[in-house]
Amino acid sequence: MVSQKLRRPKQDLSGRGLEHHDLLAARSCRAQGGKRARPHSSAHPKSSYERYLALARAAAASGDAVEYENYLQHADHYYRLSKDKTA
């Protein structure tokens, strides 16, 4: 039989419950007119492309083929964003 223990809400490192972070995210979303802010990396896709390409090269040098492919896919994404931004 499974014990019926009461679960405490999960907490982050600050000791606050995770619900606190949900409230902060909702407040931030409302402050921006209901739209979520775009990540900073999408504002500068060329630098993100170069960063992920460097990470892919490092993964290839270490012999991790899965990580290499993952970083290449990220680099491709930011490459396409940079081309869309200049077009």
PEVENJO-V389253 format. One record per pair of residues at least 24 apart in sequence whose ideal C-beta (glycine too) atoms are under 10 Angstrom apart, sorted by the first residue. I is the first residue (numbers start at 1). J is the second residue. Records with the same first field share a line. If there is no record, write none. Layout:
I->J, J
This chain:
41->74, 78, 81
42->77, 78, 81, 85
43->81, 85
44->78, 81, 82, 85
45->77, 78, 79, 80, 81, 82, 83, 84, 85, 86
46->78, 79, 81, 82, 83, 85, 86
47->78, 82
48->74, 75, 77, 78, 79, 81, 82
49->74, 75, 76, 77, 78, 79, 80, 81, 82, 83
50->75, 78, 79, 82
51->75, 78
52->76, 77, 78, 79
53->78, 79
